[in-house]
């Protein structure tokens, strides 16, 4: 999406201490605001009036966008009346090609015209627009994308829906595979929250009480210690690790369920992906709490509520939108959600079949060992 149509910038809000009386500066100020608001570029990654040596003379580039400290794009700004886009673009390219710059993109604007080129080999070729979120590593290897979709598609089959008890363990197993691998797009999430969620899912997968008590306790302790480190850093909520190690499964679940529910309601100062991840963690603790209560009566997995599958979809959907500009279907639009479910049906069936065969293999292995003994 190109920048929004030109609008005047309040002189009191001008960036880099520049006065906006001059026509070209008005265009530059508009472009600076657009780089931050439309393209998601942090102001610390923008320079103006950068000295560029072309031939034997020094020039000044209007705007240089940085990535990891190095020039990434050059934008030449002219007054609105200047319609000579070819000359303006050539000027931007000459700066981008300079030995002290070597930028990948060159752009020209007069507030009305917006032209962008990128260098492929030795040629500068036209492209529709600058990539959004230049601050991020927006390029993703195809094999990484395919691998991540193989993990996510079975889960999207249940997007915004309840998962019945007969499929609940398989659903949690698929989710745990995803979080265990830290594959795209989860690689953008906080490491402490990721590690904690991986271990929390292992506890839930072990039926929240019917697994081996030592295994369940150790995994939940590991999850809560990791969550505690995040809480201590970001919201100044300190929890003693020795207390965590000494508490049982039920008490840890109650305490951290409360902490994450409270944080989800008062999340000021946290990044959007952190807030969405925290909401998802809160739903996992809620489900684990129900699971622990149900195992006292010897029951199997409980129905996974739609609030949990929706929280997962919102987290992953946000990451896809921000880092790949891919929008998930609106849950309100039933037709698009149904279409996605049909597309993901085969992926879910294949994962479910693999889980059943894996459990059978474990059963027969144990049976052989039992008969042998």
ChimeraX attribute file (.defattr): number of C-alpha atoms within 10 A of each C-alpha:
attribute: neighborCount
match mode: 1-to-1
recipient: residues
	/A:1	10
	/A:2	15
	/A:3	18
	/A:4	13
	/A:5	10
	/A:6	15
	/A:7	13
	/A:8	10
	/A:9	17
	/A:10	11
	/A:11	14
	/A:12	10
	/A:13	13
	/A:14	18
	/A:15	17
	/A:16	12
	/A:17	9
	/A:18	15
	/A:19	14
	/A:20	20
	/A:21	9
	/A:22	10
	/A:23	14
	/A:24	19
	/A:25	18
	/A:26	27
	/A:27	24
	/A:28	27
	/A:29	24
	/A:30	21
	/A:31	24
	/A:32	20
	/A:33	20
	/A:34	18
	/A:35	21
	/A:36	16
	/A:37	13
	/A:38	15
	/A:39	18
	/A:40	17
	/A:41	22
	/A:42	15
	/A:43	15
	/A:44	9
	/A:45	18
	/A:46	20
	/A:47	17
	/A:48	17
	/A:49	11
	/A:50	16
	/A:51	14
	/A:52	19
	/A:53	17
	/A:54	15
	/A:55	9
	/A:56	6
	/A:57	7
	/A:58	11
	/A:59	14
	/A:60	14
	/A:61	23
	/A:62	20
	/A:63	21
	/A:64	27
	/A:65	24
	/A:66	21
	/A:67	17
	/A:68	9
	/A:69	10
	/A:70	14
	/A:71	20
	/A:72	21
	/A:73	27
	/A:74	32
	/A:75	27
	/A:76	25
	/A:77	27
	/A:78	23
	/A:79	17
	/A:80	16
	/A:81	11
	/A:82	16
	/A:83	14
	/A:84	12
	/A:85	18
	/A:86	11
	/A:87	12
	/A:88	21
	/A:89	23
	/A:90	15
	/A:91	19
	/A:92	26
	/A:93	26
	/A:94	20
	/A:95	29
	/A:96	28
	/A:97	19
	/A:98	14
	/A:99	12
	/A:100	14
	/A:101	21
	/A:102	18
	/A:103	23
	/A:104	17
	/A:105	27
	/A:106	29
	/A:107	27
	/A:108	25
	/A:109	23
	/A:110	25
	/A:111	23
	/A:112	16
	/A:113	14
	/A:114	16
	/A:115	21
	/A:116	22
	/A:117	22
	/A:118	20
	/A:119	17
	/A:120	10
	/A:121	7
	/A:122	6
	/A:123	9
	/A:124	15
	/A:125	13
	/A:126	13
	/A:127	13
	/A:128	11
	/A:129	16
	/A:130	20
	/A:131	15
	/A:132	20
	/A:133	19
	/A:134	20
	/A:135	17
	/A:136	14
	/A:137	10
	/A:138	14
	/A:139	10
	/A:140	12
	/A:141	8
	/A:142	9
	/A:143	9
	/A:144	13
	/A:145	14
	/A:146	12
	/A:147	12
	/A:148	18
	/A:149	18
	/A:150	16
	/A:151	22
	/A:152	23
	/A:153	21
	/A:154	25
	/A:155	25
	/A:156	25
	/A:157	24
	/A:158	21
	/A:159	25
	/A:160	20
	/A:161	16
	/A:162	16
	/A:163	22
	/A:164	14
	/A:165	14
	/A:166	12
	/A:167	14
	/A:168	19
	/A:169	23
	/A:170	22
	/A:171	24
	/A:172	19
	/A:173	18
	/A:174	23
	/A:175	20
	/A:176	21
	/A:177	16
	/A:178	21
	/A:179	20
	/A:180	17
	/A:181	14
	/A:182	18
	/A:183	18
	/A:184	23
	/A:185	23
	/A:186	21
	/A:187	13
	/A:188	14
	/A:189	17
	/A:190	13
	/A:191	15
	/A:192	17
	/A:193	21
	/A:194	23
	/A:195	19
	/A:196	24
	/A:197	26
	/A:198	22
	/A:199	23
	/A:200	25
	/A:201	27
	/A:202	23
	/A:203	23
	/A:204	25
	/A:205	23
	/A:206	18
	/A:207	22
	/A:208	28
	/A:209	22
	/A:210	16
	/A:211	14
	/A:212	11
	/A:213	13
	/A:214	9
	/A:215	13
	/A:216	23
	/A:217	22
	/A:218	15
	/A:219	19
	/A:220	27
	/A:221	25
	/A:222	20
	/A:223	23
	/A:224	27
	/A:225	21
	/A:226	20
	/A:227	24
	/A:228	24
	/A:229	17
	/A:230	19
	/A:231	19
	/A:232	12
	/A:233	10
	/A:234	11
	/A:235	13
	/A:236	11
	/A:237	12
	/A:238	12
	/A:239	15
	/A:240	9
	/A:241	15
	/A:242	10
	/A:243	10
	/A:244	19
	/A:245	16
	/A:246	11
	/A:247	13
	/A:248	14
	/A:249	22
	/A:250	15
	/A:251	12
	/A:252	21
	/A:253	22
	/A:254	14
	/A:255	13
	/A:256	18
	/A:257	21
	/A:258	15
	/A:259	17
	/A:260	23
	/A:261	18
	/A:262	14
	/A:263	18
	/A:264	19
	/A:265	11
	/A:266	11
	/A:267	16
	/A:268	11
	/A:269	9
	/A:270	13
	/A:271	11
	/A:272	14
	/A:273	19
	/A:274	16
	/A:275	20
	/A:276	22
	/A:277	24
	/A:278	25
	/A:279	23
	/A:280	25
	/A:281	27
	/A:282	23
	/A:283	23
	/A:284	24
	/A:285	23
	/A:286	18
	/A:287	21
	/A:288	26
	/A:289	20
	/A:290	15
	/A:291	22
	/A:292	19
	/A:293	14
	/A:294	17
	/A:295	16
	/A:296	10
	/A:297	8
	/A:298	10
	/A:299	12
	/A:300	16
	/A:301	23
	/A:302	20
	/A:303	17
	/A:304	22
	/A:305	16
	/A:306	16
	/A:307	17
	/A:308	23
	/A:309	23
	/A:310	20
	/A:311	22
	/A:312	24
	/A:313	22
	/A:314	20
	/A:315	22
	/A:316	20
	/A:317	17
	/A:318	20
	/A:319	23
	/A:320	17
	/A:321	12
	/A:322	17
	/A:323	18
	/A:324	17
	/A:325	14
	/A:326	12
	/A:327	12
	/A:328	17
	/A:329	16
	/A:330	10
	/A:331	15
	/A:332	9
	/A:333	9
	/A:334	10
	/A:335	12
	/A:336	14
	/A:337	20
	/A:338	15
	/A:339	12
	/A:340	17
	/A:341	20
	/A:342	12
	/A:343	15
	/A:344	19
	/A:345	17
	/A:346	14
	/A:347	21
	/A:348	24
	/A:349	13
	/A:350	11
	/A:351	20
	/A:352	19
	/A:353	13
	/A:354	13
	/A:355	17
	/A:356	12
	/A:357	12
	/A:358	11
	/A:359	12
	/A:360	12
	/A:361	12
	/A:362	11
	/A:363	12
	/A:364	11
	/A:365	11
	/A:366	12
	/A:367	12
	/A:368	10
	/A:369	10
	/A:370	9
	/A:371	7
	/A:372	7
	/A:373	6
